[in-house]
């Protein structure tokens, strides 16, 4: 009889457990960020399981990138909303475009 292959979720938890030494060496705020990334992997575990990739770390990284990209999109949306609110308050479209341009340059350089 053949060897039983663990489910992606089980393999994921095993991989996360392998990183616990690394996690313990992090400062508290870094550890919190690390755990958030591992939670992102758990959140998209069903998609990772469909990737049919024997290397567990690759779908983990894709899950993390997806979570980060979604967060960037949310922050851009909030930033644009705040800039529009400021433009409405100041009633100056020139002010808005100037600040919008600077914010976009800052975001693009930060990436």
Secondary structure, 3 states (H helix, E strand, C coil): CCCCCCCHHHHHHHHHHHCHHHHHCCCHHHHHHHHHHHHHHHHCHHHHHHCCCCCHHHHHHHHHHHHHHHHHHHHHHHHHHHHHHHHHHHCCHHHHHHHHHHHHHHHHHHC
